[in-house]
Amino acid sequence: MAIDSQNKRRTASALPFLSTAQENQPEGFFSVDARAAATGSTYAMGSWTSPTSFGDPQTEWTDEANAYDEGYAVAPATFAIESNFDTWGWIELNFSSAILTEKFRIYASFVDEEAAELDPLIIVGFYCNDNWVSIYLGESAYGGIPIEKSVWHEIVSNTHPLKITKARIGSGKGLLSRKLKVFEFQCFDISGFYPYSTRAKVYGNLCQSALIGGGLVK
């Protein structure tokens, strides 16, 4: 990346996802166009990463560790499941170290009181700089659309890539009598493929990335 030593401005020539408009943002902070980075940029390379531990703050889940044991493809498949049909709480899934991500994938289903497997409604958030950031609101109260049951479903967030330490999943069942089953959950970690180390900042409910390096930050 080229830096104007007089005005300390960076140019977009070395970063294919940095637009001309973004080039004029204040020194040391700029947002990444996640859509451009995800289509054709080598910086979109990464790996699907599983959590390594869990939290169940409302004690509403059973077999929580099955949500990241990679047992979805082994018969009988293992899963974490809500304990009750008519109440819900978050399951928090922790990563062993911070990752940089803009998308997740989930393998899940609803089960009703007759044990029928149904397409689930889900809510997902990422934990970034001591704040929970809403990533996906699929709950019935928001007119959510169910995802397909018992297959991998990949969702790209509408934020820029976030540096996170954990994610949380909730049921969007509303007044429906359902239990959410989570067979597997993973995030796509791109932190090892960015040209600069990355620090996340929070502005209200929006977490954006500040890239550090190349003289961008004093």
C-alpha positions in Angstrom: 0.0 0.0 0.0 1.3 3.4 -0.9 1.3 6.2 1.7 1.6 9.9 1.0 4.3 11.0 3.5 3.1 14.6 3.5 -0.7 14.0 3.9 -0.4 10.4 5.4 -3.1 9.2 3.0 -3.2 5.7 1.8 -4.1 4.6 -1.8 -6.3 1.8 -2.8 -3.9 0.3 -5.3 -2.6 -2.4 -3.0 -5.9 -3.4 -1.5 -8.5 -4.5 -4.1 -11.3 -4.2 -1.6 -10.6 -0.5 -0.6 -12.7 1.9 -2.6 -11.8 5.5 -3.6 -14.4 6.7 -1.1 -12.9 4.6 1.6 -9.5 5.9 0.8 -10.6 9.3 2.0 -11.6 8.1 5.5 -9.5 9.3 8.4 -6.0 7.9 8.8 -5.8 4.7 10.8 -9.4 3.6 10.3 -11.3 2.3 7.3 -14.0 -0.3 6.6 -13.5 -3.3 4.4 -16.0 -4.0 1.6 -16.9 -7.6 2.7 -18.7 -8.3 -0.5 -15.7 -7.5 -2.6 -13.4 -9.3 -0.3 -15.6 -12.4 -0.6 -15.6 -12.5 -4.3 -12.3 -13.1 -5.9 -9.9 -11.5 -3.4 -7.2 -13.8 -2.0 -7.9 -12.2 1.4 -11.2 -14.2 1.5 -9.2 -17.4 2.1 -9.7 -18.9 5.5 -11.0 -22.0 7.3 -14.1 -23.1 9.0 -13.4 -23.1 12.7 -15.3 -24.8 15.5 -15.8 -23.4 19.0 -14.1 -25.2 21.8 -16.3 -24.5 24.9 -19.8 -23.3 25.7 -21.9 -21.2 28.1 -25.5 -21.8 29.0 -26.4 -18.6 31.0 -30.1 -19.4 31.3 -29.6 -23.2 31.8 -32.0 -23.9 28.9 -29.8 -26.3 26.9 -28.8 -30.0 27.1 -25.7 -31.7 25.7 -24.2 -28.3 24.8 -20.8 -29.5 23.7 -22.4 -31.5 20.8 -22.9 -28.2 19.0 -19.2 -28.2 18.0 -18.1 -31.9 18.3 -18.3 -32.4 14.5 -20.6 -35.3 15.0 -23.3 -34.2 12.6 -22.3 -36.7 9.9 -22.0 -39.7 12.2 -25.0 -41.9 12.7 -26.6 -41.3 15.1 -25.9 -37.6 14.8 -25.1 -35.7 18.0 -26.7 -32.4 18.8 -27.2 -29.8 21.5 -30.9 -29.3 22.2 -33.1 -26.9 24.1 -34.5 -28.3 27.4 -38.0 -26.9 27.0 -40.6 -26.6 24.2 -42.0 -23.3 25.4 -39.1 -21.3 26.7 -35.7 -20.4 25.3 -32.3 -19.2 26.2 -28.9 -18.5 24.5 -26.3 -21.1 24.0 -22.9 -19.4 23.9 -20.1 -21.0 21.9 -16.5 -19.8 22.7 -13.5 -19.9 20.5 -10.1 -20.8 21.9 -8.7 -17.5 20.6 -10.1 -14.5 18.7 -11.0 -15.0 15.1 -11.8 -12.6 12.3 -15.0 -13.6 10.5 -18.0 -12.3 8.5 -19.9 -15.5 8.1 -21.1 -18.6 9.9 -22.7 -21.9 9.0 -25.1 -24.0 11.1 -26.6 -27.5 10.9 -29.8 -27.4 12.9 -33.5 -28.3 13.1 -36.7 -27.8 15.1 -38.4 -30.7 16.8 -42.0 -30.5 17.9 -43.9 -32.4 20.6 -44.6 -35.2 18.2 -40.9 -35.6 17.5 -41.2 -34.3 13.9 -38.2 -32.6 12.5 -39.0 -29.1 11.1 -37.2 -26.2 9.5 -35.8 -24.0 12.3 -35.9 -20.3 13.1 -32.7 -19.0 14.6 -31.1 -15.9 16.1 -27.3 -15.5 16.0 -25.0 -12.9 17.6 -21.2 -12.3 17.7 -19.3 -11.1 20.7 -17.0 -8.2 19.7 -15.1 -5.8 22.0 -17.3 -6.6 25.0 -20.5 -6.2 23.0 -23.0 -8.6 21.5 -23.6 -7.7 17.8 -26.8 -9.0 16.2 -25.8 -10.9 13.0 -28.9 -12.9 12.1 -32.5 -12.3 13.3 -34.6 -15.2 12.0 -37.2 -15.2 14.8 -40.9 -15.2 14.1 -41.5 -11.8 15.7 -39.4 -10.3 12.9 -41.1 -12.3 10.2 -38.1 -14.6 10.1 -37.8 -17.1 7.3 -36.9 -20.7 8.5 -33.6 -22.2 7.3 -33.6 -25.6 5.8 -33.5 -28.4 8.4 -30.6 -30.8 9.0 -28.3 -29.5 6.3 -25.4 -26.9 6.4 -26.8 -23.4 6.0 -24.3 -20.7 5.4 -25.1 -17.1 6.3 -22.9 -14.0 5.5 -23.4 -11.1 7.9 -24.3 -7.6 6.7 -21.5 -6.1 8.7 -17.8 -5.9 7.9 -15.5 -8.7 9.2 -15.6 -8.8 13.0 -12.9 -9.9 15.4 -14.8 -12.1 17.8 -14.2 -14.4 20.7 -17.6 -16.2 20.8 -21.0 -16.5 19.2 -24.4 -17.2 20.6 -27.5 -19.0 19.1 -31.1 -18.6 20.2 -34.3 -20.0 19.1 -36.6 -17.8 17.1 -39.7 -19.9 17.8 -41.7 -17.2 19.5 -44.9 -18.8 20.7 -44.4 -22.0 18.8 -44.0 -25.1 20.8 -40.6 -26.2 19.5 -37.1 -27.2 20.6 -34.1 -26.1 18.7 -31.5 -28.7 17.9 -28.0 -27.6 16.9 -26.0 -30.4 15.4 -23.0 -28.1 14.4 -21.9 -24.5 14.3 -18.8 -23.0 12.8 -17.4 -19.6 11.8 -15.2 -18.9 8.8 -11.9 -17.5 10.1 -10.0 -15.2 7.7 -7.6 -13.7 10.3 -4.6 -15.5 8.9 -5.2 -14.2 5.4 -5.4 -10.5 5.8 -2.3 -8.4 4.9 -2.3 -6.5 8.2 -3.2 -7.5 11.8 -6.7 -6.5 12.6 -8.3 -4.7 15.6 -12.1 -4.4 16.0 -13.8 -1.3 17.2 -17.5 -0.9 18.2 -19.6 2.1 17.3 -23.0 1.7 18.9 -24.3 -1.7 17.5 -21.9 -1.8 14.6 -18.5 -3.4 14.9 -16.0 -2.5 12.1 -12.4 -3.4 11.5 -9.4 -1.1 11.8 -6.5 -2.5 10.0 -3.1 -1.8 11.6 0.1 -1.7 9.6 1.9 0.0 6.8 1.9 3.3 8.6 -1.9 3.4 8.8 -2.0 3.9 12.6 0.3 6.1 14.5 
